[in-house]
């Protein structure tokens, strides 16, 4: 056999190795962000738990104290105009998509409906030192209809790696 043949075999094996490594990285980082639909009834409190322990190794090593989640809120009342505020945790609330820079929502900015739901992107930031315990933090996303409280999403951040 000539050298060209061996080069092609080596290149093919290297290609398989790169594809396998990329598949492992993708699998390892499958829980680096959350996607959840929440049904909201008037005057209800819905709980949402974020588990930092499920994050992949790379994300957990580089940025364990930041978590992004994409909520699809489905209010019980059809044409309700809601605003939102975050409390208790440092969070960025936006209606931006997964791709691109998120514009922060103002406290009086009405949530816009898309495809029958209210999309809400939330980036949670907790102190880096608190990540090394089970109960990392608690907060809430409060939704208002005008000045009246419509519903509350209680957010609890835990780390299942430290029980």
HELIX and SHEET records of a PDB file:
HELIX    1   1 UNK A    3  UNK A   28  1                                  26    
HELIX    2   2 UNK A   52  UNK A   54  5                                   3    
HELIX    3   3 UNK A   57  UNK A   62  1                                   6    
HELIX    4   4 UNK A  128  UNK A  132  5                                   5    
SHEET    1   A 4 UNK A  33  UNK A  40  0                                        
SHEET    2   A 4 UNK A  66  UNK A  75  1                                        
SHEET    3   A 4 UNK A 117  UNK A 125 -1                                        
SHEET    4   A 4 UNK A  90  UNK A  94 -1                                        
SHEET    1   B 4 UNK A  33  UNK A  40  0                                        
SHEET    2   B 4 UNK A  66  UNK A  75  1                                        
SHEET    3   B 4 UNK A 117  UNK A 125 -1                                        
SHEET    4   B 4 UNK A 113  UNK A 114 -1                                        
SHEET    1   C 4 UNK A  44  UNK A  51  0                                        
SHEET    2   C 4 UNK A 148  UNK A 158  1                                        
SHEET    3   C 4 UNK A 135  UNK A 145 -1                                        
SHEET    4   C 4 UNK A  82  UNK A  87 -1                                        
END                                                                             
